[in-house]
Amino acid sequence: MKLNLQPSISSPQDLKSIILEIRQYAHWFSQYTVKMRASDSQPEGPAPVSQVAATLIKESSGKEQPSQKHLDDLIAGLEALETSAPRITITLAAPAPGSLKKVLVQWCREHVAPGVLVDFRFNSTLLGGMVVQYGSHVYDWSFRRQILNARGSFPEALRRV
Amino acid sequence: MTGNLFLQIFVILDVFIIGGAAAIAAQHAYAHFRPDKHEPEKPHSPAGHDHIPAAVKERLLQESQNKLETALNHSVARLQHDLANTTEQINDMVKRLATEVVGSELEHYRTDLAKLHEQAEKDLGEIKKNVDSHQAELTTMVAQELEAEKQQLIKQIDTKLGDAVGSFLLETLQHNIDLGSQTPYLLALLEEHKADFMKEVVDETQPAA
């Protein structure tokens, strides 16, 4: 099953949360189906599910009505993705706002890998820029690193003042 | 050395000459004051004495004595004169030889002194040259060490200054961070290093050979 993760599902924690949510929904859906068969009355309303999970469920079932099989396939696909998806860790100088997260995740999924999971962290001593860890490589593009690298040129710059 | 030998030979020769002259003078003086006793000539005949009167005889004897005395005085005077001349010549010769010897020794001394002076000047010049060379080396070495020390101090000051400026910037900039304005910059960074990511993806997906 090919899953198209939304930018809001960026980190492994997000994915785990979605899996848990869909699993709960699948459990509810199972009970809902049994109740529907047992009585003619309409059971109580559907389990509360987030917009992201609802979109995923809808995409996984296509034009058909969601079934237990669809939900199980979706959970299996998400769990497989959780274990096999490439992961990137981006450390910023402050907690990343949603819009920035969305932009960065979208870029990563367009240029690095479609199902890549991006974990965001923050470290105020970075001042700006970011530190990206992918695989065994750490790319330090922070302002702090640039300032530390440019320490030798400060005296020269001060002499010219 | 040759002058000394010649002077010794000459002095010895003069001593012999003076000795000879002194012996002759002594002989004459002895002969004068102690004449030999001649046996009186026996008259050939007793009648002979009668021919020379006593006055004449006395006069002749007196004249002979005077002549002998005059000749002896004359000889003594000549001898004294010769002796004085010889003494004067010997003195002159001795003076001249002494002067020559002293002059020669002085010249030799001057030559040696000049050689020593020249050698001393040469040694002194060499010493001065060595001292100058060593001084130049020391000057160069000290200048190099001073320059190295100066550069090291400048480097240390620059390092401390860079650390101070870096610490100041890190301390002051971390209190007001705006990530929203950094979004284009972050995307540009990712775009700039996209090739690195792609290479990493390839390395991750391809199993190690």
Interface residues (C-beta under 8 A of the other chain):
Chain A: P86 L92 A93 A94 A96 P97 S99 L100 V103 L104 W107 C108 H111 V112 A113 S124 T125 L127 G128 G129 M130 V132 Y134 G135 H137 Y139 W141 F143 R144 I147 L148 A150 R151 G152 S153 F154 P155 E156 L158
Chain B: I157 D158 T159 L161 G162 D163 V165 G166 L169 L170 L173 Q174 I177 L179 G180 Q182 T183 Y185 L186 L187 L189 L190 H193 K194 D196 F197 M198 E200 V201 D203 E204
